[in-house]
Amino acid sequence: MKRISLVSPLLVALMTLTCCRTDEPRPKVPGSHSAERYDTSPIALDRFPDDPAVYHRVLHMRFGEAAARLGSLRFLARSSFVFSRGASELEQNDTYLAIQDSLGNYQVLLDTPESQIEVLQVNEQILVRHDRGHLRSKPRRELELQAWREIAFSSMYQVLSLFRSRLAFGPPTLDKATPRPALRFPLGLTDKPVEVPPPPSGLDTPLPVSPPARWRELARPLDLRGDLWLDADTGVPTKLVLDGRLEIADRQVRPTQLSLRFDAAVTDAGKVASVKAGDALPEFERRRRVRDPLSFFRDQLAPLEPVEEAAPSPP
């Protein structure tokens, strides 16, 4: 079976540039990452999903806010995309992992066919691993490091957004079989298109780049089955399981079909003891060559005469 990458080359390049060292000075970040502040006020889940403000606050929740509400957590998501056109099939499988302890230390692992990157922040130490290479220690960076957690956690909303035009939530039921009581919302498709207003300012989950391929804009939902779990006490999305099928209107005859499966869950809520840094190598740093703009014709210049120091003036 052939494989195709659904990850934008620009996203892969940005992953590399974000973690590579430059010679330009960067502003220091006051305090530590544990000083982040989020709005953890109660969420009226009885108004989800009918109230647009509650809808977007839940589905666009940032990873840092989820960690602040739960104390600590472990998030793991797996996705499988299969494009089919006639006898041809193209497949991609991705894995996203994000762990944060009660002190704010975290570990993120993004594994795609294009590349694998692992980022850890433990106290003021930054560790980065590209693909199967060594874990390397990096200097403390600015707040752009938070984007790695958001890329992983926002995968739930990104998958649901594919069905946004016809996405429907069934009546919730209280699921007490989960580690924490949660409201379980069945997922399905409506017959008529659904208009969901854009998220209010400040609630949209920031991603490094826009959707990586035009197939997202051309996709039309055909089928959807699954469930979404929301933590009953905090409103944090704690689990999403779905199977879906879409048609991509890339041509009039036998257009491309997309089948996908997504499985994500938050576990160990409030129970992650600590994120520990492993053995790491120091960051590789190239030494800059000493520049001498006059070296090409320096031998043609007259030798510099010594400068005599002026005698000190009498007091």
N, C-alpha and C positions, 0 to 999 in steps of 0.2 A: 504494500500500500504506500502510495506516495505521501509526502508530507509537504505542507505549506505553512509558512510562518504568518500568523496573524498579527505579529508584533511589528510596529513600524520601525524601519531602520533608524529613523530619527530618535525614537524612544531608546533603542539600544545604544546609539551614540551618546544620548543624553545621560544614560546610566553610567557610561564610561567617563564622560567629562565631569559628572558630578563628583566622582570619587577620585579623580586624578588631581594631583597637586599642581598648582600654578605658582609662578613667581610673583604674582600680583598680591599685594597685601589685602587681607580680608578683615572686616571689622570683628572685634571680639564680641562674643555673646555674653551679656551680663548674667550672672547666676548660672544655674544648671538647668537641664531639661526637666527636672522634677518640679520646677517652679511654674510650669505651664498652668494656665487657668482656663477652665471651660464652664459653660453654663450647665449645671447639673440639677436644675430645678425640675420638679415632677412634670411628666409628659402625660397629657390626657389621652390615653390609649383608647378610651371609649369613643373618641372622635376619629380614630384611624380606620380606614383611609379616606373618609369623606372630607375631612378638613384639610385643605391643601397645606396649611402651615404645619400641621402635625405630620402629614404624609411626608413632606420634605425633611422635616426635622429628624424623623426616624430613619428614612432611607438614605439621607445624606449625612448621617452622623459620622463624625470624624473618629478615627481610631483613638486619639488621645482622650476624647470625651467618653468613649466606651470604657476605656481603662480607668478613667476617673470615677465613673459611675459604679464599676464592678470592683475596683481596687487593684486588680491585676487580671490578666487573661492570656489565653492561648487561642489563636485563630488559625484555622487550616482550611484552605479551599482547594478543590480540584475541579478542573473543567476539561471537557472533551468536545471539540468542534470537528464535525465531519461534513465537508462539502462534497456533493455528488452531482455529476452531470453525465447522464448516460451511464457508460461503464467505468467512467473515471471517478476516483475518490481521492480527496485530499484531507488529511487529518492533522490535528494538532492537540497535544495534551499539555496543560500547564498546571503548576502547583504553586500556591502562595502560602507562606507561613509568616506569622507575626506573633511574637511573644513579648509581653511587658510585665515586669514585676512591680511590686508596690512602691519601689524607690524610683521608678521611672526608667530603669535600664531596659533596653529592648534588643531583640534580635529579629531580623527580617530576612527571609529567603525567597527569592523569585526564581523559579525554575521553568524555563521555556525552551523549545527546540533551538532558538537563536542563541541563548546564552543562559548562564546561571550566575546570580550575584547574591552574596550574603553580606549583610551589614549589621554590625553590633555596636551599641553604645553602652558602655559600662562606666558609670561615673563620668569622668571627663575623657575617657579613652575611646577612640573610634577604631574599629577593626573592619576591614573589607577583604572579601575574597571574590575573585573573578573566576568563573568556571571551576576547574579543578585545581586551580593554583593555590599558592600558600596564603594563609591568613596574614594580612599586613596591617601594621599599626599606622594610623593616619593622624594628622593634627586635628584638633577640635575645629569643627566647621560651624558655619552659621545655620540658621533654622531650616535651610533647604533639606537637611537630613530627614526632617519629619515626613517628607513626601514619600519616602519608601514605605512607611507604615500605611499611608493613605492609599497607595497603589494596591496594596494587598487587600485592605479592608473594603475599599470601594468596589471590589470585584462583584460583590453581591448586587449593588445598585446597577453596575454596568451591564450585568446579565439581564436583570429585570427590565432595563431600559430598551432592550431589543424588542420587547413585547408591549411597550408603553402605549402604543396606539389602540390596543384592544385588551390591555391587562385588567383583570377583574379579581377582587378578593372576596371569598365566601365568608359567611358568618364565622366568627372566631369561637374556639372552644378552649377551655383551660386544660392544659396538658400537665398533669402532675407526675408523669413518668420521667420527665427530664430532671437533671440535677437541681434546677431551680424552677419554680412554677413559671410557665410560659403560656402566652396566648398563641394558639396555632391557627393561622389563616390559610385556608385552601386557595390555590391559584388556578385560574382558568382564563378563558377568552370570552369576551362579549361579542354579540353579533354586530353591534354598532361601534364605530370608532369612539374612543374616549379622549377627551381634551383635558390634559393636565397642565395647569398654569406653570410657568417657569418658577424655579425655586427662588425664594426671597434672597436678597443680597446677604452674603456671608454664610449661607447654608450649603452652597454648591461645593462639592468635593473637588479640590484642585488636582488636576492631573498635569503631567509635564507637557503633553501634547494633546491635540484634538483627536477624535476617533481616528485610528490609523488607516482605515480603508473605506472606500465609498460603499462597500457592500452593506454597511450598517444603515446607510440612508435608503438603500434600495430594498432592504429586507421587509417582507410582509409576513406577519404571524399566521401560521396555519394551525398549530396545535400547541397546547401547553398543559402540563400536569405537574403538580408539586405542592409544596407547602412552605410557608414562612412562619418562623417562630420569633416572637418578641418577648423579652423578659418582662414578666408581669410587674415587677417592682420598679425597674429602671427604664424600660422602653428600649433597651439595647437589642438590635437584631442578633439573635444568638444562633440561628440555624436557617439554612435555605437549601432545599432539595428540589430540583426541577428537571424535567425532561421536556424538550420543546423542539418544534420544527418550524422552519421559516422558508419562504421562497424569495429568491433574490432576482428581481426583474432585470437581469442583465441582457436578455434577448427575448424575442417573442415566442420562439419555438423551443420547448424543453429548457426552460430557465433552470438555473442552479438551485438545488435544494440544500438546506443547511439543517443538520440535526445536531443537537447539543445536549449535553448533560452537565449539570453543575451541582456540586455537593460541598457545602461550607458549614462550619460549626465553630462556635465559641465554647471552649471547655476550660476547666480549672479556674473558673471565675473566683477571684479573691484568694486563690490557693497557690499562685506561682511564687515560690519562695524567693528565688533570685535568678537573674540571668548572669552567667559567669563568662568571662573572657577566656578564650583558649590561648595556647602559645602562638605568638605572632612574630613575624619578622619585621624589622624596622622598614619604614617606607623607602623604596628606592628613589634616590634623588640624584639627578644629573648635576654635575658641577658645571657651572657656566664658565666658558672660556674667557680669559681676560682679553678685552677688546682694546686694540690699538689702531685707531683710524689712520695714523700717520706711518704705520709700519712699512707700507709699500714704497715710500720715497724718503724714509727717515735718513738713509745714508746720504741723501743729497742735501740735507739741511746742515746749516752751520752749527757747530756745537754751541750749546747754551753757555753763556758766561755766568760764573758764580755771582750771586747777589750778595753785596756787602751789607751787613747789618748796620743800621744807623746807631751812632754812639748815643748812649742815654743822656738826656738833658740834665744839667745840674739842678739840684733841688732849689 
